[in-house]
Amino acid sequence: MASRRPPVRRRRRRPVRRGDGTWIVYGVAGLFAFGLVVTVVRWLAANWWVLVVAAVVAGAAGAAVVRRRALAARQQQLHAAQLRLALSGPGGIDHMKPDAFEYAVRDLLQRDGCRASKVGRAGDQSVDVLAEDPMGRRWAVQCKHKQDPVGGKPVGVGVLYALAGTYQRVHGAHVAVVVTNGRFSRDSRHWGAEQGILLVDRPTLARWAAGGQPLWDVLPRVPAPRDGRGN
C-alpha cells in the first residue's frame, strides 16, 4: 500500500507594503530644501547690499505710513475745530440753507466718532442723516432748519409722528432724533418724551456744536449701547 505524501504547505505571500517609497520622497525633498536654503544664504552673503536696500525700503514705507496717519489725525483735529459752530453771526448755523444744515449735522456726528451720511432728499422717509456711533447704535436724524428760529413757528408734533413711523421699520435705527436751530411745540416735547424721540432744540444744539461733547453726552435718556459695548 502506497504511503500518503504529507500535504504541501503553501507559503503565504508577504503583503506588499504600500508607501515604502514615501520616506525616500521625503528625504529627497528635505535634501532639496536644505540645498535651496544653503544656496540662498550663500547668495545673500555675497550680495549683502540687497538686505541693506530691503531694510531701507521697509523703513521708508513704515515712516510713510506713520506720517500719513499723523497727517490724518491732524486733519481730523482741524476738522473738529472748524465744527465748533456758533448759532448766529457770520457763517453761523442760523444763516445756513436747509441742505447745508443737514450736512453740518452730519459733520458734527462724524466729529463725535460716528459713521454718518446725509440721506435727506425727496422721499427720504422722514430721515435726513443716518449714523452709527462707536457703541453700535444706529441714529436716524430729522433736521429742521428755521429761518426765524426765535420768533418763528416751532417744530410741530407731526414731524415726530412721521419719524416715529419710519426710523425703526424703514431705516433700522435704534435712536430717533429731531434737530432744529429753533424750538419745539409743547405737544412735541410732551409726545417726544413719551415715545422716546430725542429732541435737540436751539440751546442743546448750541452746546453740541460749540462744545466738545458728543451728542449722546449732551442728550438725556439715550438708549444703552448695542451688543454690550460701553462708552
PAZAPA-4460 file (N, C-alpha, C; in steps of 0.05 Angstrom, whole numbers, plus 32768, in hexadecimal, padded with zeros to 4 digits):
% residues 231
    n_x    n_y    n_z   ca_x   ca_y   ca_z    c_x    c_y    c_z   seq   type   mol
   8011   7FE8   8000   8000   8000   8000   8012   8018   8000     1      M     A
   800C   8029   7FED   801D   8041   7FE9   8019   8054   8001     2      A     A
   802F   8060   800A   802D   8073   8020   8023   808E   8017     3      S     A
   8013   809B   8028   8009   80B6   8021   801F   80CB   8024     4      R     A
   8020   80DD   8011   8032   80F3   8013   8026   8109   8025     5      R     A
   8037   8114   8036   802C   812A   8047   8023   8141   8036     6      P     A
   800E   814F   803E   8004   8166   802E   8019   817C   802C     7      P     A
   801A   8187   8014   802E   819C   800F   8024   81B7   801B     8      V     A
   8033   81C2   802C   802B   81DC   8038   8032   81F3   8025     9      R     A
   801E   8202   801F   8023   8219   800E   802E   8230   801E    10      R     A
   8041   823B   8013   804D   8253   8020   803A   826B   801C    11      R     A
   8036   8278   8033   8026   8291   8031   8036   82A7   8025    12      R     A
   8029   82B4   8012   8037   82CA   8005   8038   82E2   8019    13      R     A
   804F   82ED   801A   8052   8305   802B   8044   831D   801E    14      R     A
   8032   8328   802E   8023   833E   8021   8035   8355   801A    15      P     A
   802F   8361   8003   803F   8377   7FFA   8038   8390   800B    16      V     A
   804B   839B   8017   8047   83B3   8027   8048   83CC   8016    17      R     A
   8031   83D8   8015   802F   83F0   8005   803C   8407   8015    18      R     A
   8046   8419   8006   8052   8431   8012   806E   842D   801A    19      G     A
   807B   8417   8011   8097   8413   8018   80A9   8429   800D    20      D     A
   809F   8435   7FF6   80B0   844A   7FEA   80AB   8465   7FF4    21      G     A
   8099   8468   8008   8092   8483   8012   80AA   8490   801F    22      T     A
   80B9   8480   802F   80CF   848B   803E   80E5   8494   802A    23      W     A
   80E7   8486   8014   80FB   848E   8000   80F4   84A9   7FF5    24      I     A
   80D9   84AD   7FEF   80D0   84C6   7FE4   80D5   84DD   7FF8    25      V     A
   80CF   84D7   8012   80D3   84EB   8026   80F1   84F2   8029    26      Y     A
   8101   84DE   8027   811E   84E3   802A   8128   84F4   8013    27      G     A
   811F   84ED   7FFA   8128   84FD   7FE3   811F   851A   7FE6    28      V     A
   8105   851D   7FEE   80FA   8538   7FF1   8109   8548   8007    29      A     A
   8110   853A   801D   811F   8548   8032   813A   8550   8029    30      G     A
   8148   853F   801A   8163   8546   8010   8161   855D   7FFD    31      L     A
   814C   855D   7FEC   8148   8573   7FD9   8143   858E   7FE8    32      F     A
   8132   858D   7FFC   812C   85A5   800B   8145   85AF   801A    33      A     A
   8155   859D   8026   816D   85A4   8033   8181   85B1   8020    34      F     A
   8183   85A5   8008   8195   85B0   7FF4   818C   85CC   7FEB    35      G     A
   8172   85CF   7FE8   8167   85E9   7FE0   816D   85FF   7FF5    36      L     A
   8169   85F8   800F   816F   860B   8024   818D   8612   8024    37      V     A
   819E   85FE   8021   81BB   8604   8021   81C2   8616   800A    38      V     A
   81B6   8611   7FF3   81BB   8622   7FDB   81B3   863E   7FDF    39      T     A
   819A   8642   7FEB   8191   865D   7FF0   81A2   866C   8004    40      V     A
   81AA   865E   8019   81BC   866A   802E   81D6   8672   8021    41      V     A
   81E2   8661   8011   81FB   8668   8004   81F8   8680   7FF2    42      R     A
   81E1   8680   7FE3   81DD   8696   7FD1   81DA   86B1   7FE0    43      W     A
   81CB   86B0   7FF6   81C7   86C8   8006   81E2   86D1   8012    44      L     A
   81F2   86BE   801A   820C   86C5   8026   821E   86D2   8011    45      A     A
   821B   86CA   7FF8   822B   86D6   7FE3   821F   86F0   7FD9    46      A     A
   8205   86F4   7FDE   81F7   870C   7FD4   81E9   8719   7FEC    47      N     A
   81F8   871F   8001   81EE   872A   8019   81DF   8745   8015    48      W     A
   81E6   8753   8000   81DA   876D   7FFB   81BC   876A   7FF6    49      W     A
   81B3   8752   7FED   8196   874E   7FE9   8187   8751   8003    50      V     A
   8192   8746   8019   8186   8748   8033   8184   8765   803C    51      L     A
   819A   8774   8037   819B   8790   803E   8185   87A0   8030    52      V     A
   8183   879B   8016   816E   87A9   8006   8152   87A2   8010    53      V     A
   814D   8788   8016   8133   877F   801F   812D   878C   803A    54      A     A
   8141   878F   804C   813C   879C   8066   8135   87B9   8062    55      A     A
   8144   87C7   8050   813E   87E3   804B   8122   87E7   8040    56      V     A
   811A   87D6   802D   8100   87D8   8021   80EA   87D3   8036    57      V     A
   80EE   87BE   8046   80DA   87B8   805B   80D8   87CF   806F    58      A     A
   80EF   87DB   8077   80EF   87F2   8089   80E1   880A   807D    59      G     A
   80E6   880F   8063   80D9   8826   8056   80BA   8821   8055    60      A     A
   80B2   8809   804F   8096   8803   804D   8089   8806   8069    61      A     A
   8096   87FC   807E   808B   8800   8099   8089   881D   80A1    62      G     A
   809D   882C   809A   809D   8849   80A0   8086   8857   8091    63      A     A
   8082   884F   8078   806C   885B   8069   8051   8855   8075    64      A     A
   804D   883C   807F   8034   8835   808C   8030   8846   80A5    65      V     A
   8045   8849   80B5   8043   8859   80CD   803C   8876   80C7    66      V     A
   8049   8881   80B3   8044   889D   80AB   8027   88A0   80A1    67      R     A
   801E   888C   8091   8003   888E   8087   7FEE   888D   809D    68      R     A
   7FF3   887C   80B1   7FE0   887A   80C8   7FE1   8893   80D8    69      R     A
   7FF9   889F   80DC   7FFB   88B7   80EC   7FEC   88CE   80DD    70      A     A
   7FEF   88CF   80C2   7FE2   88E4   80B3   7FC4   88E1   80B4    71      L     A
   7FBA   88C8   80B2   7F9D   88C4   80B4   7F92   88CC   80CF    72      A     A
   7FA2   88C6   80E5   7F99   88CD   8100   7F98   88EC   8102    73      A     A
   7FAD   88F9   80F7   7FAD   8916   80F8   7F96   8923   80E9    74      R     A
   7F90   8918   80D1   7F7A   8922   80C2   7F5F   891E   80D0    75      Q     A
   7F5D   8907   80DE   7F45   8902   80ED   7F42   8916   8104    76      Q     A
   7F58   891D   8111   7F57   8931   8127   7F4F   894C   811C    77      Q     A
   7F5A   8953   8105   7F53   896D   80F9   7F36   896D   80F0    78      L     A
   7F2D   8957   80E5   7F11   8955   80DD   7EFE   8958   80F5    79      H     A
   7F06   894B   810B   7EF6   894D   8124   7EF5   896A   812E    80      A     A
   7F0C   8977   812C   7F0D   8993   8136   7EFC   89A5   8125    81      A     A
   7EFB   89A0   810A   7EEA   89B0   80F9   7ECD   89AC   80FE    82      Q     A
   7EC6   8995   810A   7EAA   898F   810E   7E9F   899A   8129    83      L     A
   7EAF   89A8   8137   7EA5   89B6   814F   7E96   89CF   8146    84      R     A
   7E7E   89CA   813D   7E6E   89DF   8130   7E5E   89F0   8143    85      L     A
   7E5B   8A09   813B   7E49   8A1A   814A   7E2E   8A1A   813D    86      A     A
   7E19   8A21   814C   7DFE   8A22   8140   7DFA   8A3B   812F    87      L     A
   7E02   8A51   813A   7DFE   8A6A   812C   7E19   8A76   8124    88      S     A
   7E19   8A8D   8116   7E31   8A99   810D   7E38   8A90   80F1    89      G     A
   7E4C   8A9D   80E4   7E53   8A95   80C9   7E5B   8A78   80C7    90      P     A
   7E4F   8A6A   80B4   7E55   8A4E   80B0   7E49   8A3B   80C5    91      G     A
   7E39   8A46   80D7   7E2D   8A35   80EC   7E17   8A24   80E1    92      G     A
   7E0D   8A12   80F2   7DF9   89FE   80EA   7DDF   8A0C   80E1    93      I     A
   7DD7   8A22   80EE   7DBF   8A30   80E6   7DBF   8A39   80C9    94      D     A
   7DD6   8A3E   80BE   7DD8   8A49   80A3   7DDB   8A33   808E    95      H     A
   7DDA   8A1A   8096   7DDD   8A04   8083   7DC3   89FF   8074    96      M     A
   7DC5   89F3   805C   7DAE   89E8   804E   7DA7   89CD   805B    97      K     A
   7D8F   89C3   8058   7D87   89A9   8063   7D9A   8992   805C    98      P     A
   7DA2   8991   8042   7DB4   897C   8039   7DCF   897E   8047    99      D     A
   7DDA   8996   804A   7DF3   899A   8058   7DF1   8993   8075   100      A     A
   7DD9   8998   8081   7DD5   8991   809D   7DD6   8973   80A1   101      F     A
   7DCB   8964   808E   7DCD   8947   8090   7DEA   893D   808E   102      E     A
   7DF9   8949   807D   7E16   8942   807B   7E25   8949   8095   103      Y     A
   7E1D   895F   80A1   7E2A   8967   80BA   7E24   8953   80D0   104      A     A
   7E0B   894A   80D2   7E04   8935   80E5   7E14   891C   80E0   105      V     A
   7E15   8914   80C7   7E25   88FC   80C0   7E42   88FF   80C9   106      R     A
   7E4E   8917   80C4   7E6A   891B   80CB   7E6E   891B   80E9   107      D     A
   7E5B   8925   80F8   7E5D   8925   8115   7E5C   8908   811F   108      L     A
   7E4C   88F7   8114   7E4B   88DB   811C   7E66   88CD   8115   109      L     A
   7E71   88D4   80FE   7E8B   88C9   80F7   7EA1   88D3   810A   110      Q     A
   7E9F   88EC   8113   7EB1   88F6   8127   7EAF   88E5   8141   111      R     A
   7E97   88DC   8147   7E93   88CC   815F   7E9D   88AF   815D   112      D     A
   7EA7   88A8   8145   7EB1   888D   8141   7E9E   887B   8133   113      G     A
   7E88   8886   8128   7E74   8875   811A   7E7B   8872   80FD   114      C     A
   7E71   885C   80F1   7E6F   8859   80D4   7E55   8865   80CC   115      R     A
   7E55   887C   80BF   7E3C   888A   80B9   7E3B   8891   809C   116      A     A
   7E22   8892   8091   7E1E   889A   8075   7E04   88AA   8074   117      S     A
   7E04   88BD   8062   7DEC   88CD   805D   7DDB   88BE   8048   118      K     A
   7DC2   88B9   804F   7DB0   88AA   803D   7D97   88BA   8036   119      V     A
   7D95   88D3   8041   7D7D   88E3   803D   7D7A   88EB   8020   120      G     A
   7D62   88E6   8015   7D5B   88EC   7FFA   7D3D   88E8   7FF7   121      R     A
   7D32   88EB   7FDF   7D16   88E5   7FDB   7D10   88C8   7FE1   122      A     A
   7CFC   88C2   7FF1   7CF5   88A7   7FF7   7D09   889A   800A   123      G     A
   7D14   88AA   801D   7D29   889F   802F   7D1D   8891   8047   124      D     A
   7D03   888D   8048   7CF6   887E   805E   7CFC   888B   8079   125      Q     A
   7CFB   88A6   8079   7CFD   88B6   8092   7D18   88B5   809F   126      S     A
   7D2D   88AD   8092   7D48   88AC   809D   7D5C   88BB   808B   127      V     A
   7D6B   88CD   8096   7D7E   88DC   8087   7D9B   88D3   808A   128      D     A
   7DA1   88C8   80A2   7DBD   88BE   80A7   7DBA   88A3   80B5   129      V     A
   7DCA   888F   80AC   7DCD   8876   80B9   7DE9   8873   80C4   130      L     A
   7DEC   8868   80DC   7E06   8866   80E8   7E08   884D   80FA   131      A     A
   7E20   8843   80FD   7E25   882D   8110   7E3B   8836   8123   132      E     A
   7E35   8837   813D   7E49   8841   8150   7E5D   882B   8158   133      D     A
   7E72   8832   8166   7E86   881D   816E   7E7C   8807   817F   134      P     A
   7E64   880B   818C   7E59   87F6   819D   7E45   87E4   818E   135      M     A
   7E43   87E7   8173   7E33   87D6   8163   7E16   87DF   8160   136      G     A
   7E0F   87F6   816A   7DF3   8800   8167   7DF0   880E   814C   137      R     A
   7DDA   8808   813F   7DD4   8815   8125   7DC0   882C   812B   138      R     A
   7DC8   8844   8121   7DB8   885C   8126   7DAA   8865   810C   139      W     A
   7D91   886C   810F   7D81   8878   80F9   7D7A   8894   8101   140      A     A
   7D83   88A8   80F1   7D81   88C4   80F9   7D70   88D3   80E4   141      V     A
   7D5D   88E1   80EE   7D4D   88F3   80DE   7D56   8910   80E4   142      Q     A
   7D5D   891F   80D0   7D67   893A   80D4   7D52   894F   80CC   143      C     A
   7D4D   8963   80DD   7D3A   8978   80D7   7D48   8993   80DC   144      K     A
   7D4F   899F   80C5   7D5C   89B9   80C7   7D48   89D0   80C5   145      H     A
   7D4A   89E3   80D7   7D37   89F9   80D9   7D45   8A13   80D1   146      K     A
   7D39   8A22   80BE   7D44   8A3C   80B6   7D3F   8A51   80CC   147      Q     A
   7D2A   8A4E   80DB   7D24   8A5F   80F2   7D23   8A4D   810B   148      D     A
   7D3A   8A45   8115   7D3A   8A30   812A   7D2E   8A39   8145   149      P     A
   7D2E   8A53   814A   7D24   8A5C   8164   7D07   8A63   8163   150      V     A
   7CFE   8A73   8150   7CE3   8A7C   814F   7CD1   8A6C   813C   151      G     A
   7CDD   8A5A   812D   7CCE   8A4B   8119   7CBE   8A34   8125   152      G     A
   7CB1   8A25   8114   7CA0   8A0E   811C   7CB1   89F8   8127   153      K     A
   7CAA   89EC   813E   7CB9   89D6   8148   7CB5   89BC   8138   154      P     A
   7CC6   89A9   813C   7CC4   898F   812F   7CAC   8980   813B   155      V     A
   7C99   8979   812B   7C80   896C   8134   7C83   894E   8139   156      G     A
   7C6F   8943   8146   7C70   8927   814D   7C6E   8915   8135   157      V     A
   7C63   891F   811F   7C60   890F   8107   7C7B   8905   80FD   158      G     A
   7C90   8915   8100   7CAB   890D   80F8   7CB4   88F4   8108   159      V     A
   7CAD   88F3   8122   7CB4   88DD   8133   7CA3   88C4   812B   160      L     A
   7C89   88C8   8124   7C79   88B2   811C   7C85   88A4   8103   161      Y     A
   7C8E   88B4   80F0   7C99   88A9   80D7   7CB3   8899   80DD   162      A     A
   7CC4   88A5   80EE   7CDD   8897   80F4   7CD9   887D   8104   163      L     A
   7CC5   887E   8116   7CC0   8866   8126   7CB6   884F   8115   164      A     A
   7CA9   8855   80FF   7C9F   8840   80ED   7CB3   8834   80DB   165      G     A
   7CCB   8840   80D8   7CDE   8836   80C4   7CFA   882F   80D0   166      T     A
   7D01   883B   80E7   7D1D   8838   80EE   7D25   881B   80F4   167      Y     A
   7D13   880B   80FF   7D19   87EF   8104   7D12   87DD   80ED   168      Q     A
   7CFA   87E0   80E3   7CF0   87CE   80CE   7CFE   87D2   80B4   169      R     A
   7D03   87EB   80AC   7D0F   87F0   8092   7D2E   87F2   8094   170      V     A
   7D38   8800   80A8   7D54   8805   80A9   7D64   87F3   80BD   171      H     A
   7D56   87E3   80CC   7D64   87D0   80DE   7D74   87DE   80F4   172      G     A
   7D6B   87F6   80FC   7D79   8806   8110   7D70   87FF   812C   173      A     A
   7D82   8804   813F   7D7C   8800   815C   7D75   881A   816A   174      H     A
   7D7E   8831   815F   7D7B   884B   816C   7D6F   885D   8157   175      V     A
   7D59   886B   815F   7D4C   887F   814E   7D50   889B   815A   176      A     A
   7D59   88AE   8149   7D5F   88C9   8152   7D54   88DD   813E   177      V     A
   7D4A   88F3   8149   7D43   890A   8139   7D54   8921   8142   178      V     A
   7D63   892D   812E   7D75   8943   8134   7D6B   895D   8127   179      V     A
   7D6A   8972   8136   7D61   898C   812B   7D72   89A2   8138   180      T     A
   7D74   89B8   8129   7D81   89D0   8134   7D6B   89E2   8141   181      N     A
   7D53   89D8   8141   7D3D   89E7   814D   7D33   89DA   8167   182      G     A
   7D19   89D6   8169   7D0D   89CC   8181   7CF7   89B8   817A   183      R     A
   7CEE   89A9   818E   7CD9   8995   818A   7CC0   899E   8198   184      F     A
   7CAA   8996   818C   7C90   899C   8199   7C8D   898C   81B2   185      S     A
   7C79   8994   81C3   7C74   8986   81DC   7C6C   8969   81D7   186      R     A
   7C5B   8965   81C2   7C53   8949   81BC   7C6B   8938   81B3   187      D     A
   7C7D   8945   81A4   7C95   8936   819B   7CA6   892D   81B2   188      S     A
   7CAA   893F   81C5   7CBB   8937   81DC   7CAD   8922   81ED   189      R     A
   7C93   8924   81F0   7C84   8910   8200   7C84   88F5   81F2   190      H     A
   7C7D   88F5   81D8   7C7C   88DB   81CA   7C97   88CF   81C6   191      W     A
   7CAB   88DF   81C1   7CC6   88D4   81BE   7CD0   88C7   81D7   192      G     A
   7CCA   88D3   81EF   7CD2   88C6   8208   7CC4   88AC   820C   193      A     A
   7CAA   88AA   8204   7C9B   8891   8207   7CA5   887B   81F5   194      E     A
   7CAB   8882   81DC   7CB2   886E   81C8   7CD0   886A   81C4   195      Q     A
   7CE1   8878   81D3   7CFD   8874   81D0   7D0A   8881   81B8   196      G     A
   7CFD   8895   81AD   7D09   88A4   8197   7D19   88BB   81A4   197      I     A
   7D33   88BB   819F   7D45   88CF   81AB   7D43   88E9   819B   198      L     A
   7D43   88FF   81AA   7D40   891A   819E   7D59   892B   81A4   199      L     A
   7D64   8936   818E   7D7B   8948   8190   7D71   8964   8189   200      V     A
   7D6B   8975   819D   7D61   8990   8197   7D78   89A3   8195   201      D     A
   7D72   89BD   8194   7D87   89D1   8190   7D9C   89D1   81A6   202      R     A
   7D95   89D2   81BF   7DAA   89D1   81D4   7DBB   89B8   81D3   203      P     A
   7DAE   89A1   81CF   7DBD   8987   81CE   7DCF   8986   81B6   204      T     A
   7DC6   8990   819F   7DD7   8991   8187   7DEF   89A3   818C   205      L     A
   7DEB   89B9   819A   7E01   89CB   819F   7E17   89BD   81B0   206      A     A
   7E0E   89AE   81C5   7E22   89A0   81D5   7E30   898A   81C5   207      R     A
   7E21   897C   81B4   7E2D   8967   81A4   7E40   8971   818F   208      W     A
   7E38   8986   8181   7E48   8990   816A   7E61   899F   8174   209      A     A
   7E5E   89AF   8189   7E75   89BF   8192   7E87   89B1   81A6   210      A     A
   7E7D   899B   81B2   7E8D   898D   81C6   7E9B   8975   81BA   211      G     A
   7EA7   8965   81CC   7EB5   894E   81C3   7EA8   8934   81CA   212      G     A
   7E90   8935   81D6   7E82   891D   81DF   7E73   8910   81C7   213      Q     A
   7E73   88F5   81C6   7E62   88E8   81B1   7E45   88EB   81B8   214      P     A
   7E34   88E7   81A4   7E18   88EC   81A8   7E0C   88DB   81BE   215      L     A
   7E15   88C2   81C1   7E09   88B0   81D5   7E11   88B9   81F2   216      W     A
   7E25   88C9   81F5   7E2B   88D5   820F   7E1C   88EF   8214   217      D     A
   7E12   88FB   81FF   7E03   8914   8201   7DE6   890E   8207   218      V     A
   7DDC   88F8   81FB   7DBF   88F2   81FD   7DBA   88E0   8215   219      L     A
   7DA3   88E2   8222   7D9B   88CF   8237   7D8D   88B7   822B   220      P     A
   7D8C   88A2   823A   7D7C   888A   8234   7D83   887E   8219   221      R     A
   7D9D   887D   8212   7DA5   8870   81F9   7DA5   8852   81FD   222      V     A
   7D9B   8842   81EA   7D9B   8824   81EE   7DB6   8819   81F3   223      P     A
   7DB7   8803   8201   7DD1   87F7   8209   7DE0   87EE   81F0   224      A     A
   7DFB   87EB   81F2   7E0A   87E1   81DB   7E01   87C6   81D2   225      P     A
   7E06   87C0   81B8   7DFF   87A6   81AD   7E14   8791   81B2   226      R     A
   7E0D   8778   81B3   7E1F   8761   81B5   7E30   8762   81CE   227      D     A
   7E26   876F   81E3   7E35   876F   81FC   7E4E   8781   81FC   228      G     A
   7E51   8792   81E7   7E69   87A3   81E6   7E65   87BB   81F7   229      R     A
   7E7A   87C3   8206   7E77   87DA   8217   7E80   87F4   820A   230      G     A
   7E7F   880A   8219   7E87   8823   820E   7EA5   8825   820A   231      N     A
***
